[in-house]
Amino acid sequence: MSREADQETITIRLNGDERQVPAGLTLRGLLAHLDLHERLVVVERNKEIVRRGDYGEVAVRPGDIIELVHFVGGG
C-alpha cells in the first residue's frame, strides 16, 4: 500500500468541485500540493479573501469552500 493511501484526507470544495486533500494543510501547503505558486493566485476561503501573508497560518479545514483566482498575463 502506498504512503499516500495511508495519509488522512479531508473533503473541501475547491472552485466548485468536491476534492480530497491531505489533512493538516495550510493554504500555503494546499497551493504547493496543487503545484500553484502563491504569488499567482488569490485565495478566497469561506467567502473571505485571505491575505497572501497569512497563507502559511490559515489551516484548511474539512468543509472549507475555497476559490482560487489565477492571474493570467497577456495582451
Summary of the structure (lengths in Angstrom):
residues: 75
radius of gyration: 12.9
end to end distance: 48.0
largest distance: 48.0
contacts: 168
relative contact order: 0.26
helix: 23%
strand: 37%
